[in-house]
Amino acid sequence: MITPLEKTTLHDLQNKPVLFDANIFMVGIENRGSDKNCSFENMKAVFLEPLFESFAIIYIHDEVYKELDDDARTFVDSYVGSKVKIVSEGGLFGRDPQYTTIFNNIAEHELVRYTRGSSRDRGEVYSLAYAAYHGINYFCSREIMVDNVAHELADLKDVDIITFDIVLLTAYVYYAKRNDNSKSKALKSIYKKYCADVIKRHCLPATFSEYIRESIDYL
């Protein structure tokens, strides 16, 4: 199994700063109106609350915060001032050569092709640039583009991507510590449905049960 946890165990990961992107809050959004299991409230209960409770320091870029819908923003707001800090570019683009170079290298990557001011991929580009410039080693996403770009750009060599499987692993451990197995079925279903891309790219086990067994050494 290939996993970012081979470099940093889950416990150590949770004690370092992490930058979350908007995709974390959008899992299942395409079926939210027709499937109650895809509702924001259900996703919040299954993995968002465990995720926010498990990490010590959470940053969210203001460009990501702007992308959030009312439910996600209300949820994030409940943690602002305690675990969550909303951060910004701080006027660095065009003024700080290092930041400007990092931003442009990300924006000009062939998988990104971002035009500054555009809404497409805005949160991801700004967040990655912030993470690289400020030395935040962990960026959270379920986005294929971000994962691939981070592995190809030297500017992002110190930014480890927390793929969506690790988000679900965090939730599993959170509930296991509380002897609560009420979310087990939901976690298995979400892993199968929403981790298909990362399972293929990172050679992960096909089922969540197998994934948990193979992740024991990384906790």
C-alpha positions in Angstrom: 0.0 0.0 0.0 1.4 3.4 -1.0 0.2 6.1 1.4 1.5 9.5 2.7 1.3 8.0 6.2 4.6 6.1 5.3 6.3 9.5 5.8 4.3 10.8 8.8 2.1 8.7 11.0 -1.5 9.7 11.5 -0.9 10.7 15.1 2.0 13.0 14.2 0.0 14.3 11.2 -2.8 15.4 13.5 -0.4 17.5 15.6 0.9 19.6 12.7 -0.9 22.5 11.0 -3.2 21.4 8.2 -4.8 23.5 5.4 -8.2 22.3 4.3 -9.7 23.0 0.9 -13.3 23.4 -0.2 -13.7 19.8 -1.6 -13.7 18.4 2.0 -17.1 20.0 2.5 -18.5 19.0 -0.9 -18.4 15.2 -0.7 -21.7 13.9 -2.0 -23.0 17.3 -3.0 -24.1 16.1 -6.4 -26.6 13.7 -4.7 -27.4 15.9 -1.7 -31.0 16.6 -2.8 -31.9 13.1 -3.6 -30.0 10.9 -1.1 -30.2 11.7 2.7 -27.0 9.9 3.2 -25.3 12.5 1.1 -26.7 15.4 3.1 -24.3 17.9 4.7 -25.6 16.9 8.1 -24.8 13.3 7.5 -21.3 14.0 6.1 -20.7 16.3 9.0 -21.5 13.6 11.5 -19.6 10.8 9.7 -16.3 12.5 9.0 -16.2 16.3 9.2 -16.7 16.6 13.0 -14.1 13.9 13.7 -11.7 15.6 11.3 -12.0 19.0 12.9 -11.8 17.5 16.4 -8.8 15.4 15.6 -6.4 18.0 14.1 -4.8 20.5 16.5 -4.3 23.5 14.1 -6.5 24.1 11.1 -6.0 26.8 8.5 -8.6 27.6 5.8 -7.7 30.2 3.1 -10.2 33.0 2.7 -10.5 32.1 -1.0 -11.7 28.7 0.1 -13.9 30.2 2.8 -15.7 32.3 0.1 -16.5 29.1 -1.8 -18.3 27.4 1.0 -22.1 27.2 1.1 -24.0 28.4 4.2 -24.0 25.0 5.9 -20.2 24.5 5.6 -19.5 28.1 6.6 -21.6 27.9 9.7 -19.8 24.7 10.6 -16.4 26.3 10.1 -17.4 29.4 12.0 -18.1 27.2 15.1 -14.4 26.4 15.2 -12.9 29.8 14.3 -11.0 31.2 17.3 -10.3 27.8 18.8 -9.0 25.3 16.2 -9.6 27.2 13.0 -7.9 30.3 11.6 -9.0 31.9 8.3 -5.8 33.1 6.5 -5.2 35.2 3.4 -2.6 36.0 0.8 -1.8 39.2 2.7 -0.9 41.3 -0.3 2.2 39.2 -1.1 1.5 38.6 -4.8 3.6 41.1 -6.9 5.3 42.4 -3.8 7.2 39.3 -2.5 9.3 37.7 -5.2 9.3 34.3 -3.5 5.6 34.1 -3.0 4.9 35.5 -6.5 7.2 32.8 -8.1 5.5 30.0 -6.1 2.0 31.2 -7.1 2.9 31.5 -10.8 4.7 28.1 -10.9 1.5 26.5 -9.5 -0.8 28.5 -11.7 1.2 27.8 -14.9 1.5 24.1 -14.3 0.0 22.2 -17.3 -2.6 20.5 -15.0 -3.7 23.8 -13.6 -3.5 26.6 -16.2 -5.0 29.1 -13.7 -5.6 32.7 -14.8 -5.4 34.9 -11.7 -8.8 36.3 -11.0 -10.6 33.3 -12.4 -13.0 31.3 -10.1 -11.9 27.9 -11.4 -9.5 26.2 -9.1 -9.0 29.5 -7.3 -9.2 28.0 -3.8 -6.7 25.2 -4.6 -4.1 27.5 -6.2 -4.2 30.1 -3.4 -4.1 27.4 -0.7 -1.2 25.5 -2.3 0.7 28.8 -2.6 0.0 29.7 1.0 1.1 26.2 2.2 4.3 26.2 0.2 5.3 29.8 1.2 4.5 29.6 4.9 5.9 26.1 5.4 2.6 24.4 6.3 3.5 20.8 5.4 0.0 19.3 5.1 -2.7 20.3 2.7 -6.0 18.5 2.7 -7.8 17.6 -0.5 -9.7 14.9 -2.4 -8.8 16.7 -5.7 -6.7 14.6 -8.2 -5.1 17.7 -9.7 -3.8 19.0 -6.4 -2.3 15.6 -5.5 -0.5 15.3 -8.9 0.8 18.9 -9.0 2.2 18.7 -5.5 4.3 15.7 -6.5 5.6 17.4 -9.6 6.5 20.9 -8.5 9.7 21.5 -6.5 8.0 24.4 -4.7 5.6 21.9 -3.1 8.2 19.2 -2.1 7.5 19.9 1.6 3.7 19.9 1.2 2.3 16.5 1.9 -1.1 15.8 0.5 -3.6 14.3 2.9 -5.8 12.4 0.5 -9.4 11.6 1.2 -8.7 8.1 2.5 -6.8 9.6 5.4 -9.8 11.8 6.2 -11.9 8.7 6.5 -9.1 6.9 8.5 -9.1 9.9 10.9 -12.9 9.5 11.4 -12.6 5.7 11.9 -9.9 6.2 14.7 -12.0 9.0 16.3 -15.0 6.7 16.7 -12.9 3.6 17.5 -11.5 5.4 20.5 -15.0 6.0 21.7 -16.1 2.4 21.1 -18.7 3.8 18.7 -19.3 1.7 15.6 -22.4 3.5 14.5 -20.6 5.2 11.5 -18.8 2.1 10.3 -21.2 1.3 7.5 -21.2 4.9 6.3 -17.4 5.1 6.3 -17.2 1.9 4.2 -19.7 3.2 1.7 -18.0 6.6 1.4 -14.6 5.0 1.0 -15.9 2.8 -1.9 -17.7 5.6 -3.6 -15.5 8.6 -3.1 -12.0 7.1 -2.8 -12.0 5.3 -6.2 -9.5 7.7 -7.7 -7.0 7.6 -4.8 -7.4 3.9 -4.4 -6.2 3.5 -8.0 -3.4 6.1 -7.9 -2.0 5.1 -4.5 -2.5 1.3 -4.8 -4.8 1.2 -1.8 -7.0 -1.8 -0.8 -10.4 -2.0 -2.5 -12.4 -2.1 0.7 -12.3 0.1 3.8 -12.0 -3.0 6.1 -8.8 -4.0 4.3 -7.6 -0.5 4.3 -8.0 -0.2 8.1 -6.1 -3.5 8.6 -3.2 -2.3 6.4 -3.1 1.1 8.1 -2.6 -0.2 11.7 1.2 0.4 11.5 0.7 4.1 10.5 -1.5 5.2 13.4 
